[in-house]
Amino acid sequence: MIAKLEPLIAPIAQACGVELYDMEYVKEGGSRILRLFIDKEGGADLNDCERVSRAVSDVLDEHDPIPDSYRLQVGSPGIERRLSKPEHFKRYIGHKVTIKLFAPHSPEDPALAESVTTGRKKFTGILTACDEKIILTDEDGQKWHFDKKEISACKLVVAIAAQ
């Protein structure tokens, strides 16, 4: 469903001066929701969300690509945003992220298996690469290599400075 909607919605968001960062079609509390996450330099605001919501709603009403009844929600991905697309990972190389896995993961190097905690499902560190594998370097300097299909969730971690 999303793959079919994205080419329809992304140009509308762009015409409204924002990027379609991500989208999801979910069922919550018995209702279906088409949720759009928009962004722009400096962050999307309420006016951006309203403008995109109106423009997208008109086009979806015209084309009627979703057979079920649903609600449209438009918002910002937030400061600790989800990374899900290849371009998200590329954009945030060098940033701190938290990766959650579907199944426990151990180091690829058997020599390291004894010196680090094995069988973990959650990792936090600096995203260092995202070509064939997603590579994260943790605070101990250990590099972790993950296949994209192993990752259940990845979020940007933003440290807020104490005042």
C-alpha positions as CSV (number, residue, x, y, z in Angstrom):
1,M,0.0,0.0,0.0
2,I,2.7,2.5,1.0
3,A,4.8,1.8,-2.1
4,K,1.7,2.7,-4.2
5,L,0.9,5.9,-2.2
6,E,4.4,7.4,-1.9
7,P,4.8,8.4,-5.6
8,L,1.4,10.1,-5.3
9,I,2.1,11.9,-2.0
10,A,5.8,12.9,-2.2
11,P,5.4,15.4,-5.0
12,I,2.5,17.0,-3.1
13,A,4.6,17.4,0.0
14,Q,7.5,18.8,-2.1
15,A,5.1,21.4,-3.6
16,C,4.1,22.4,-0.1
17,G,7.8,23.1,0.7
18,V,8.5,20.0,2.8
19,E,9.9,16.5,2.4
20,L,7.8,13.4,2.8
21,Y,10.2,11.8,5.4
22,D,8.2,8.6,6.0
23,M,4.7,7.2,6.1
24,E,2.8,4.3,7.6
25,Y,-0.6,2.7,7.2
26,V,-1.6,1.2,10.5
27,K,-4.6,-0.2,12.4
28,E,-5.0,1.3,15.9
29,G,-8.0,0.9,18.1
30,G,-10.1,-0.5,15.3
31,S,-9.4,2.4,13.0
32,R,-7.1,2.6,10.1
33,I,-4.7,5.5,10.0
34,L,-2.5,6.8,7.1
35,R,0.2,8.7,8.9
36,L,2.6,11.0,7.0
37,F,5.8,12.3,8.5
38,I,7.0,15.5,6.9
39,D,10.2,17.4,7.5
40,K,12.2,20.5,6.2
41,E,15.3,22.4,7.2
42,G,14.6,23.8,10.7
43,G,11.7,21.3,11.2
44,A,8.1,21.2,10.0
45,D,5.6,23.2,12.0
46,L,1.8,23.1,12.5
47,N,1.2,25.2,9.4
48,D,3.2,22.8,7.2
49,C,1.3,19.9,8.6
50,E,-2.0,21.6,7.9
51,R,-1.0,22.6,4.4
52,V,0.1,19.1,3.5
53,S,-2.9,17.5,5.1
54,R,-5.3,19.6,3.0
55,A,-3.4,19.1,-0.2
56,V,-3.0,15.3,0.3
57,S,-6.6,14.9,1.4
58,D,-7.8,16.5,-1.8
59,V,-5.7,14.3,-4.0
60,L,-6.6,11.1,-2.1
61,D,-10.3,12.0,-2.4
62,E,-9.9,12.4,-6.1
63,H,-7.9,9.2,-6.8
64,D,-9.4,7.1,-4.0
65,P,-6.4,4.7,-3.8
66,I,-7.3,3.3,-0.4
67,P,-10.4,1.0,-0.4
68,D,-10.9,1.1,3.4
69,S,-12.1,4.0,5.5
70,Y,-9.1,5.7,7.3
71,R,-8.0,8.8,9.0
72,L,-5.2,11.0,7.6
73,Q,-2.6,12.3,10.1
74,V,0.3,14.5,9.2
75,G,3.1,15.3,11.6
76,S,6.8,15.7,12.2
77,P,9.1,12.6,12.5
78,G,10.3,14.2,15.8
79,I,13.8,14.9,17.0
80,E,14.5,11.2,17.8
81,R,13.2,10.0,14.5
82,R,12.9,6.5,13.1
83,L,15.4,5.6,10.4
84,S,13.8,3.1,8.0
85,K,14.8,4.0,4.4
86,P,18.3,3.7,3.0
87,E,18.4,7.5,2.5
88,H,17.7,7.9,6.3
89,F,20.7,5.8,7.2
90,K,22.9,7.6,4.8
91,R,21.8,11.0,6.0
92,Y,22.6,10.2,9.6
93,I,26.0,8.5,9.3
94,G,28.1,9.9,12.1
95,H,25.1,10.4,14.4
96,K,24.2,8.4,17.5
97,V,21.4,5.8,17.0
98,T,19.8,3.0,18.9
99,I,19.2,-0.2,17.0
100,K,16.7,-2.9,18.1
101,L,16.9,-6.3,16.5
102,F,14.4,-9.1,15.9
103,A,16.7,-11.7,17.4
104,P,19.8,-11.6,19.6
105,H,23.1,-10.8,17.9
106,S,26.7,-11.7,18.7
107,P,30.0,-10.4,17.4
108,E,31.1,-11.8,14.0
109,D,34.7,-12.2,15.3
110,P,34.8,-15.3,17.7
111,A,37.8,-13.7,19.6
112,L,35.5,-10.9,20.6
113,A,32.6,-13.1,21.6
114,E,34.2,-13.7,25.0
115,S,35.1,-10.1,25.7
116,V,31.7,-8.4,25.0
117,T,28.2,-9.1,26.0
118,T,26.7,-11.5,23.5
119,G,23.1,-12.2,22.5
120,R,22.0,-8.6,22.8
121,K,19.0,-7.2,20.9
122,K,19.6,-3.5,21.6
123,F,22.6,-1.5,20.6
124,T,23.5,2.2,20.9
125,G,26.4,3.9,19.2
126,I,27.5,5.9,16.2
127,L,26.2,4.9,12.8
128,T,29.4,4.5,10.9
129,A,28.3,3.0,7.6
130,C,25.2,1.7,5.7
131,D,26.3,0.1,2.5
132,E,25.9,-3.6,2.3
133,K,25.5,-3.8,6.1
134,I,24.5,-1.3,8.8
135,I,27.6,-0.7,10.9
136,L,27.4,0.8,14.4
137,T,30.4,1.6,16.7
138,D,29.5,1.4,20.4
139,E,31.0,3.5,23.2
140,D,33.6,0.8,23.8
141,G,34.8,1.1,20.2
142,Q,33.3,-2.3,19.2
143,K,32.0,-2.3,15.6
144,W,28.7,-4.2,15.1
145,H,27.5,-5.2,11.6
146,F,23.8,-5.8,10.9
147,D,21.9,-6.9,7.9
148,K,18.9,-4.5,7.3
149,K,16.5,-7.5,7.7
150,E,17.8,-8.1,11.3
151,I,16.7,-4.6,12.4
152,S,13.3,-4.2,13.9
153,A,13.8,-0.5,14.7
154,C,16.4,2.2,14.5
155,K,16.0,5.6,16.0
156,L,18.2,8.7,16.1
157,V,19.4,9.5,19.6
158,V,19.7,13.2,20.4
159,A,21.7,14.2,23.5
160,I,20.2,17.3,25.2
161,A,22.9,19.4,26.8
162,A,22.4,20.2,30.5
163,Q,22.1,23.9,31.3
